[in-house]
Amino acid sequence: MFHPLSDNPSDLTITQVEDKIAELSRKYFMTQNPQAQDQIATFIEIYKQELHMKMAQERLRQQENDDNDLDNLINVS
């Protein structure tokens, strides 16, 4: 999901996405305006989805590296 008024979250690192979620969460609880809270909640959801996707990609990448490391340990001659 991508919102036309937000930056492209796929360009951010996992840490940057987590920081953005924390920042938006603070702003969500600071405001008393329900319309603003709805908009902020939309952005929080966008960044949470991006975070889940990036973490899944990272786990997959680590799993592939672990599989390759085990292949290098087994020497069949």
C-alpha positions as CSV (number, residue, x, y, z in Angstrom):
1,M,0.0,0.0,0.0
2,F,1.3,3.4,-0.9
3,H,-0.1,6.8,0.0
4,P,0.5,9.6,-2.6
5,L,1.5,12.1,0.1
6,S,4.1,9.9,1.8
7,D,7.7,9.2,0.9
8,N,8.3,5.8,-0.7
9,P,8.9,3.5,2.4
10,S,10.7,0.9,0.3
11,D,13.7,3.3,0.2
12,L,14.1,3.2,3.9
13,T,16.1,0.7,6.1
14,I,14.4,-1.4,8.8
15,T,15.7,0.9,11.5
16,Q,14.4,4.0,9.6
17,V,11.0,2.4,9.2
18,E,10.9,1.5,13.0
19,D,11.9,5.1,13.8
20,K,9.1,6.5,11.5
21,I,6.5,4.2,13.2
22,A,7.6,5.4,16.7
23,E,7.5,9.1,15.6
24,L,4.1,8.7,14.0
25,S,2.8,6.8,17.1
26,R,3.9,9.7,19.3
27,K,2.2,12.2,17.1
28,Y,-1.0,10.1,17.0
29,F,-1.3,10.2,20.8
30,M,-0.3,13.9,21.0
31,T,-3.2,15.1,18.8
32,Q,-6.8,15.1,19.9
33,N,-8.2,15.7,16.4
34,P,-9.9,12.4,15.2
35,Q,-9.4,13.2,11.5
36,A,-5.7,13.8,12.1
37,Q,-5.5,10.5,14.1
38,D,-7.1,8.7,11.2
39,Q,-4.6,10.0,8.7
40,I,-1.7,9.2,11.0
41,A,-3.1,5.7,11.6
42,T,-3.1,5.2,7.8
43,F,0.6,6.1,7.6
44,I,1.4,3.9,10.6
45,E,-0.2,1.0,8.8
46,I,1.7,1.7,5.6
47,Y,5.0,1.7,7.5
48,K,4.1,-1.4,9.5
49,Q,3.3,-3.3,6.3
50,E,6.6,-2.2,4.9
51,L,8.4,-3.3,8.1
52,H,6.9,-6.7,8.0
53,M,7.9,-7.1,4.3
54,K,11.5,-6.0,4.9
55,M,11.8,-8.3,7.9
56,A,10.5,-11.2,5.9
57,Q,13.0,-10.5,3.2
58,E,15.8,-10.2,5.7
59,R,14.8,-13.6,7.3
60,L,14.7,-15.2,3.8
61,R,18.1,-13.7,3.0
62,Q,19.6,-15.0,6.2
63,Q,18.1,-18.4,5.7
64,E,19.6,-18.7,2.2
65,N,23.0,-17.7,3.7
66,D,22.7,-20.3,6.4
67,D,21.8,-22.9,3.8
68,N,24.8,-22.0,1.8
69,D,27.1,-22.1,4.8
70,L,26.0,-25.6,5.6
71,D,26.6,-26.7,2.0
72,N,30.2,-25.5,2.3
73,L,30.7,-27.5,5.5
74,I,29.7,-30.8,3.8
75,N,32.6,-32.1,1.7
76,V,31.6,-35.2,-0.3
77,S,34.6,-36.7,-2.1
